Amino acid sequence: MNEEQIRKTIVDVLGQIAPEADFDELSPDDNIQKTLDIDSFDFLNFIIGLNDKLGVDIPESDYGQLATPAKIISYISAHVE
């Protein structure tokens, strides 16, 4: 899986959680929760959605590493099978 596929999946999953969000405004280093104004419950649903779509198990201890799109892409790239 390449970075563009991961990026598209991030936007797809976020689109289900925050359909009103303008993802063109989300830069690679923006904090997803702050930029899109999503709460911790929605962020958890986002992580679960990534797991479901990408098949990458993300332990709760790693959630803090997934604050920005760039960090998510890096994490997923390193853990995808």
C-alpha positions, -999 to +999 in steps of 0.1 A: +000+000+000+015+034-010+012+068+007-015+080-017-037+050-010-033+056+028-040+093+024-072+085+005-083+060+031-077+086+059-099+111+040-126+085+034-127+075+070-126+110+083-154+119+058-177+094+076-169+110+109-168+147+099-187+149+066-189+187+069-151+191+071-131+207+043-102+182+038-084+206+014-077+227+045-060+197+063-023+199+058+000+169+065+012+184+098-022+196+111-035+180+143-066+162+130-087+166+162-080+203+165-083+212+128-115+192+122-129+199+157-136+162+164-138+149+200-120+119+215-149+096+208-149+105+171-111+101+170-115+066+184-140+058+157-115+072+132-088+048+145-113+019+144-122+029+108-086+029+098-081-005+114-111-019+095-102-005+061-064-011+063-062-041+084-036-026+107-040-032+144-033+000+163-029-004+200-043+022+223-008+030+235+000+042+199-029+066+195-008+096+205+015+089+175-014+094+151-022+131+156-015+143+121-020+129+086+018+127+080+023+107+113-006+084+104+008+077+069+042+070+084+028+047+111+006+028+087+034+025+062+056+009+089+029-015+101+011-026+069+016-062+059 
